Amino acid sequence: MYKQYTSELDMIMAEQAEWEPYGEGDTFGKPLEFVLNPMCLRDRDLWHMQCPLICNWAVELHMPYRVFRQFGLFQPHPPEWEDTNKLLHG
Protein backbone atom coordinates (compact mmCIF):
# COMPACT_ATOMS: atom_id res chain seq x y z
CA MET A 1 0.00 0.00 0.00
CA TYR A 2 2.76 2.47 0.97
CA LYS A 3 4.73 1.74 -2.22
CA GLN A 4 1.65 2.37 -4.36
CA TYR A 5 0.92 5.62 -2.51
CA THR A 6 4.46 6.98 -2.88
CA SER A 7 4.60 5.90 -6.53
CA GLU A 8 1.44 7.91 -7.24
CA LEU A 9 2.92 10.97 -5.53
CA ASP A 10 6.17 10.61 -7.49
CA MET A 11 4.26 10.64 -10.79
CA ILE A 12 2.37 13.92 -10.17
CA MET A 13 3.28 16.59 -12.71
CA ALA A 14 3.44 20.31 -11.83
CA GLU A 15 0.29 21.09 -13.84
CA GLN A 16 -1.64 18.46 -11.85
CA ALA A 17 -0.95 20.17 -8.52
CA GLU A 18 -2.80 23.18 -7.18
CA TRP A 19 -0.18 25.38 -5.50
CA GLU A 20 -1.27 27.58 -2.62
CA PRO A 21 1.20 30.01 -1.03
CA TYR A 22 1.41 30.23 2.75
CA GLY A 23 0.12 33.78 2.66
CA GLU A 24 1.43 37.32 2.46
CA GLY A 25 1.33 40.56 4.37
CA ASP A 26 -0.53 40.43 7.69
CA THR A 27 -1.77 36.89 7.06
CA PHE A 28 1.66 35.38 6.40
CA GLY A 29 2.25 32.43 8.68
CA LYS A 30 -1.07 32.82 10.50
CA PRO A 31 -3.37 29.94 9.64
CA LEU A 32 -7.04 30.82 9.73
CA GLU A 33 -9.30 29.24 12.36
CA PHE A 34 -6.49 27.31 14.03
CA VAL A 35 -7.01 26.38 17.66
CA LEU A 36 -4.25 24.60 19.53
CA ASN A 37 -5.44 21.61 21.51
CA PRO A 38 -4.92 22.32 25.26
CA MET A 39 -3.23 18.91 25.56
CA CYS A 40 -0.31 20.38 23.55
CA LEU A 41 0.36 22.93 26.30
CA ARG A 42 -0.03 20.55 29.23
CA ASP A 43 3.69 19.85 29.80
CA ARG A 44 5.15 23.14 28.60
CA ASP A 45 7.50 23.25 31.62
CA LEU A 46 9.32 20.30 29.99
CA TRP A 47 9.80 21.94 26.59
CA HIS A 48 13.29 23.28 27.37
CA MET A 49 14.52 20.18 29.19
CA GLN A 50 17.92 18.91 28.08
CA CYS A 51 17.98 15.17 28.63
CA PRO A 52 18.81 11.97 26.74
CA LEU A 53 16.16 10.78 24.29
CA ILE A 54 16.09 7.00 24.12
CA CYS A 55 14.47 5.03 21.30
CA ASN A 56 15.34 1.33 21.25
CA TRP A 57 19.14 1.29 20.82
CA ALA A 58 19.52 4.94 19.78
CA VAL A 59 20.34 7.55 22.42
CA GLU A 60 20.89 11.24 21.72
CA LEU A 61 20.67 14.43 23.71
CA HIS A 62 17.60 16.60 23.24
CA MET A 63 18.89 20.06 22.28
CA PRO A 64 15.93 22.46 22.25
CA TYR A 65 18.21 25.53 22.03
CA ARG A 66 18.85 24.64 18.37
CA VAL A 67 15.37 25.86 17.39
CA PHE A 68 14.86 28.79 19.80
CA ARG A 69 14.96 31.37 16.96
CA GLN A 70 12.06 29.67 15.19
CA PHE A 71 9.92 30.40 18.24
CA GLY A 72 11.04 34.00 18.75
CA LEU A 73 13.51 33.17 21.53
CA PHE A 74 17.18 34.11 21.85
CA GLN A 75 19.34 31.33 20.43
CA PRO A 76 22.67 31.06 22.27
CA HIS A 77 25.89 29.82 20.74
CA PRO A 78 26.02 26.03 20.75
CA PRO A 79 27.93 24.54 23.66
CA GLU A 80 31.38 23.02 23.18
CA TRP A 81 31.18 19.62 21.53
CA GLU A 82 31.36 16.77 23.98
CA ASP A 83 31.70 13.09 23.14
CA THR A 84 28.66 11.58 24.86
CA ASN A 85 29.12 8.08 23.48
CA LYS A 86 30.38 6.54 26.74
CA LEU A 87 28.19 8.74 28.94
CA LEU A 88 24.95 7.81 27.17
CA HIS A 89 25.74 4.29 25.98
CA GLY A 90 28.02 3.00 28.76
C-alpha positions in Angstrom: 0.0 0.0 0.0 2.8 2.5 1.0 4.7 1.7 -2.2 1.6 2.4 -4.4 0.9 5.6 -2.5 4.5 7.0 -2.9 4.6 5.9 -6.5 1.4 7.9 -7.2 2.9 11.0 -5.5 6.2 10.6 -7.5 4.3 10.6 -10.8 2.4 13.9 -10.2 3.3 16.6 -12.7 3.4 20.3 -11.8 0.3 21.1 -13.8 -1.6 18.5 -11.8 -0.9 20.2 -8.5 -2.8 23.2 -7.2 -0.2 25.4 -5.5 -1.3 27.6 -2.6 1.2 30.0 -1.0 1.4 30.2 2.8 0.1 33.8 2.7 1.4 37.3 2.5 1.3 40.6 4.4 -0.5 40.4 7.7 -1.8 36.9 7.1 1.7 35.4 6.4 2.3 32.4 8.7 -1.1 32.8 10.5 -3.4 29.9 9.6 -7.0 30.8 9.7 -9.3 29.2 12.4 -6.5 27.3 14.0 -7.0 26.4 17.7 -4.3 24.6 19.5 -5.4 21.6 21.5 -4.9 22.3 25.3 -3.2 18.9 25.6 -0.3 20.4 23.6 0.4 22.9 26.3 0.0 20.6 29.2 3.7 19.9 29.8 5.2 23.1 28.6 7.5 23.2 31.6 9.3 20.3 30.0 9.8 21.9 26.6 13.3 23.3 27.4 14.5 20.2 29.2 17.9 18.9 28.1 18.0 15.2 28.6 18.8 12.0 26.7 16.2 10.8 24.3 16.1 7.0 24.1 14.5 5.0 21.3 15.3 1.3 21.2 19.1 1.3 20.8 19.5 4.9 19.8 20.3 7.5 22.4 20.9 11.2 21.7 20.7 14.4 23.7 17.6 16.6 23.2 18.9 20.1 22.3 15.9 22.5 22.2 18.2 25.5 22.0 18.8 24.6 18.4 15.4 25.9 17.4 14.9 28.8 19.8 15.0 31.4 17.0 12.1 29.7 15.2 9.9 30.4 18.2 11.0 34.0 18.7 13.5 33.2 21.5 17.2 34.1 21.9 19.3 31.3 20.4 22.7 31.1 22.3 25.9 29.8 20.7 26.0 26.0 20.7 27.9 24.5 23.7 31.4 23.0 23.2 31.2 19.6 21.5 31.4 16.8 24.0 31.7 13.1 23.1 28.7 11.6 24.9 29.1 8.1 23.5 30.4 6.5 26.7 28.2 8.7 28.9 25.0 7.8 27.2 25.7 4.3 26.0 28.0 3.0 28.8 
